[in-house]
Amino acid sequence: MTTNLGTVPTSLEGKIVTPSDRRYQMFRSTYTTVGHPAVVVLPENASDVAAALQLAREAGLQVAVRSGGHGLSGSGTNNDGLVIDLRSINQIEVIDRSSGLVRIGAGARWAQVAEALAPHGLAISSGDHGNVGVGGIAAGGGVGWLVRQYGLTIDHIRAVEVVLPDGTTVRTDAETHPELFWVMRGAGAGAGIAVSFEIEAMELRNVGYAQLVAPVDAAGNALRRWADVTARSPRELSTAVMLSPQGPTTVAVITAVVTSDNPSVIRDALEPLFGIGDVMAKQAHIVPYTELVPRFHLHANSGQMPSSTTNGLFTGLTPEAARALVTAANAPNPAFIQLRSLGGATHDPAPSDMAFAHRHQDILAVASTFPPNERTTLAAAWNPVAPHIDGAYINFESTRDEGAFARAYPGETGTRVAELWKRYDPDGVLRLRAPA
């Protein structure tokens, strides 16, 4: 088989999608970004991934890697390059029920994972939408509905199968290739392509689920009360807040998840939230964990939500930071602001344990803007917030420049990440350039 790419390996026959292929519209984009790649490769195993990398080398094409899900940053596609789409590498296997150890293909999505683990009474904290792909979140961090009880997804990775940029496939864990294991948990996208993960899941079937709506004053006092409540809450409680402009005012739409099916535990965890302000709506239920990341989330990704996104981590909320966040959400050209509670188990690992060093922060704030002029709008809305942040999370960053790298990988962590990216990808095949 030959194309304008040159000679395509026999192993990739039927797994190549070019612009003339009727499947191209299905595979060229992420949720947030319409791409125009020269070719999309659909590998089924690690050998296919290695062959795709070799094809990209020989054709001189930029590489983008997609695990099949949302891809909020947009880095899962490109223009005129080669996209490696891992969605067919989606196997899910319980290796050891007693320890909760499972093996998950990088192309699986979390609705599929939750559904497969539910009969075993297991769950993994894994993003907040069923369409999120395993590979992207598990290489960068993993802030999910169970984050304060479970920690980040990467905190429970016990081994990774990785295709290195030179085509070599290795299994890395704490004893085997420990430097690669370190960087694959938090900064994996610049070192290699993860094709599967061994992760320890937690025992969980049902959770408490509540939604509250409360007004937010312009000074941000209600936001600060939410931050104080969540910082003092038991680990069972994780929350997410969406700031929604309602005319001249702003409301906080709060989703709360309690990792328990005990009504008294759920009630005790939720009760302090009712004191953050004039709570206008209260709904609480006990639901299976699968309802938080359900199968109906598994939509196609066709660039249907074009946007630009940035984020910041906070250690508490100062009055100035809270006010800036409310202003950004309610400006004439607003940003869509979401906040997630951290703390609890996210503080357990040492900052040096893996390439995600942010182990003292309590809050993650994410800002997104939409066409037209989304980048200009985002900059204007976020500039007053930026002086108050204490680091950032790479998976919620559309711009992968040196500033974003420094926020995500500060100090000695950044130095080590940069060195390892250059060691494992000296030719820049993955095109995630670390600062020189």
Salt bridges, closest charged atoms under 4 A:
ASP21 OD2 - ARG23 NH2 2.97
GLU44 OE1 - LYS15 NZ 3.74
ASP48 OD2 - LYS15 NZ 2.71
ASP85 OD2 - ARG66 NH1 2.87
ASP85 OD2 - ARG87 NH2 2.81
GLU93 OE1 - ARG103 NH1 2.80
GLU115 OE1 - ARG295 NH2 2.72
ASP128 OD2 - ARG340 NH2 2.28
ASP155 OD1 - ARG359 NH2 2.62
ASP173 OD2 - ARG171 NH1 2.78
GLU179 OE1 - ARG416 NH2 2.48
GLU198 OE2 - ARG103 NH2 3.40
GLU198 OE1 - ARG171 NH2 2.89
GLU200 OE2 - ARG158 NE 3.46
GLU203 OE2 - ARG97 NH1 2.89
ASP348 OD1 - ARG235 NH2 2.82
ASP362 OD1 - HIS347 NE2 3.78
ASP390 OD2 - HIS360 NE2 2.63
GLU397 OE1 - ARG407 NH2 3.74
ASP427 OD2 - ARG57 NH1 3.37
